[in-house]
Amino acid sequence: MRTLVNSVTRWDIIFFTRIFRLDGKRLLSSGIPWISHSGNGYYYPLLPLLIYLTVPEKALPFLLAGLVAYGFELPLYKLLKSLIKRDRPCESLENVHKRITPSDRFSFPSGHTAAAFVIVVLLGHFFPWLTLPAILWASLVGFSRIYLGVHYPTDILAGMAVGVLCGLSSLAIIV
């Protein structure tokens, strides 16, 4: 088991380093912080409002599914962070600095990515034609967190899993 963990950690650092070293690309350095910021939780309440203004009959079910999903996601994400206590790459790797100030101390799982993938599941259910753009956006949110020096790739994968699990669980309850 220890060999598997060491191998995963080694690959995690290799992939992290390759993404983090993309620094200096003008498009990345200007666009990535905005993409990361778009995954902040305080934007999510705007979605039901936008849905209400465009497709009112779907607004309430979307809102309820979102409330249930985030009711699962936030405690699960916080519990995993407090149990695992994985230091962020900017804290544990040499020559790595944070390009933004993270909202908390630990990195596993990525809360931004988890929340973004909740949105993927909900939009995919209520508006299937938005599935691909939502996946692209949520994946870019995850990528941005690596590029900014605050998450490892496995933090992103775990965040994706948490988000999808919570989104699907809420749909199973609400729909």
C-alpha positions in Angstrom: 0.0 0.0 0.0 2.8 2.4 0.9 4.3 1.8 -2.6 1.1 2.8 -4.2 0.8 5.9 -2.1 4.4 6.9 -2.9 3.8 6.3 -6.6 0.6 8.4 -6.7 2.4 11.1 -4.7 5.3 11.1 -7.2 3.0 11.4 -10.2 1.0 14.0 -8.4 4.1 16.2 -8.0 5.2 15.6 -11.6 1.9 16.7 -13.0 1.6 19.5 -10.6 5.0 20.8 -11.5 4.4 20.7 -15.2 1.2 22.7 -14.9 2.6 25.1 -12.4 5.6 25.8 -14.6 3.4 27.1 -17.4 3.9 30.5 -15.8 4.8 33.3 -18.1 2.2 32.6 -20.7 0.3 35.8 -20.9 -3.1 34.3 -21.5 -2.7 31.9 -18.5 -1.4 34.5 -16.1 -4.3 36.9 -16.9 -7.2 34.5 -17.5 -6.6 31.7 -15.0 -7.2 33.8 -11.8 -10.5 34.9 -13.3 -11.5 31.3 -14.1 -10.6 30.3 -10.5 -12.6 33.2 -9.2 -15.6 32.1 -11.2 -15.6 28.9 -9.1 -16.2 30.9 -5.8 -19.3 29.9 -4.1 -21.0 33.3 -3.9 -21.7 33.3 -7.6 -23.8 30.1 -7.5 -27.0 31.7 -6.1 -27.1 33.7 -9.3 -27.8 30.6 -11.4 -31.3 29.9 -10.0 -32.1 33.6 -10.5 -30.9 33.5 -14.1 -32.9 30.3 -14.6 -36.0 31.9 -13.1 -35.6 34.8 -15.6 -35.3 32.5 -18.6 -37.0 29.2 -17.8 -39.1 29.9 -14.6 -40.6 26.4 -14.3 -37.1 24.9 -13.8 -35.9 27.5 -11.3 -37.5 26.0 -8.1 -36.4 22.4 -8.8 -32.9 23.6 -9.7 -32.7 25.7 -6.6 -33.9 22.8 -4.3 -31.5 20.4 -5.9 -28.7 22.9 -5.5 -29.5 23.5 -1.8 -29.5 19.7 -1.1 -26.3 19.2 -3.1 -24.4 21.9 -1.4 -25.9 20.8 1.9 -24.0 17.5 1.3 -20.9 19.0 -0.5 -19.9 21.6 2.0 -19.8 19.4 5.1 -18.2 16.5 3.2 -15.5 18.8 1.8 -14.8 20.3 5.2 -14.8 16.9 6.9 -12.3 15.5 4.4 -10.0 18.6 4.7 -10.0 18.3 8.5 -9.4 14.6 8.5 -6.7 14.4 5.7 -4.9 17.7 6.5 -2.8 17.7 3.3 -0.6 20.7 3.0 -1.0 22.8 -0.2 1.8 22.5 -2.8 2.8 26.1 -2.1 3.4 25.1 1.5 5.2 21.8 1.0 7.2 22.0 -2.3 10.3 24.0 -2.9 10.3 26.8 -5.5 6.5 26.8 -5.5 4.6 29.9 -4.4 0.9 30.6 -4.3 -0.4 32.9 -7.0 -3.5 33.6 -4.9 -4.4 33.4 -1.3 -6.3 30.2 -0.6 -9.4 30.3 1.5 -8.2 27.8 4.0 -5.0 25.9 5.0 -5.4 22.4 3.5 -5.6 21.2 -0.1 -7.4 17.9 -0.2 -10.0 17.9 -1.7 -10.5 21.0 -3.9 -13.6 22.8 -2.7 -13.7 25.0 -5.8 -13.7 21.9 -8.0 -16.3 20.1 -5.9 -18.7 23.0 -6.1 -18.1 23.4 -9.8 -18.9 19.8 -10.5 -22.1 20.0 -8.5 -23.1 22.7 -11.0 -22.0 20.3 -13.9 -24.4 17.6 -12.6 -27.3 20.0 -12.0 -27.0 21.8 -15.3 -26.5 18.5 -17.1 -29.7 17.2 -15.6 -31.9 20.3 -16.1 -30.3 21.6 -19.3 -28.5 18.7 -21.0 -27.3 21.0 -23.8 -25.2 22.8 -21.2 -23.4 19.6 -20.1 -20.3 20.0 -22.3 -19.7 23.7 -21.6 -20.2 23.1 -17.9 -17.7 20.3 -17.9 -15.2 22.4 -19.7 -15.7 25.3 -17.3 -15.5 23.1 -14.2 -12.4 21.4 -15.5 -10.8 24.8 -16.1 -11.6 25.8 -12.5 -9.8 22.6 -11.4 -6.8 23.3 -13.7 -6.7 26.9 -12.4 -6.3 25.7 -8.9 -3.2 23.7 -9.8 -1.7 26.5 -11.9 -2.2 28.9 -9.1 -0.2 26.7 -6.8 -2.8 25.8 -4.3 -3.8 22.2 -5.3 -2.3 19.0 -6.5 -4.0 17.1 -9.4 -5.4 14.4 -7.0 -7.0 17.2 -5.0 -8.9 18.2 -8.2 -9.9 14.6 -8.9 -11.2 14.2 -5.4 -13.1 17.5 -5.7 -14.6 16.2 -9.0 -15.7 13.0 -7.3 -17.2 14.8 -4.3 -19.1 17.3 -6.5 -20.5 14.6 -8.8 -21.5 12.4 -5.9 -23.3 15.2 -4.1 -25.0 16.5 -7.3 -26.2 13.0 -8.1 -27.4 12.4 -4.5 -29.4 15.6 -4.5 -31.1 14.7 -7.8 -31.9 11.2 -6.4 -33.7 13.0 -3.5 -35.3 15.9 -5.3 -36.2 14.6 -8.7 
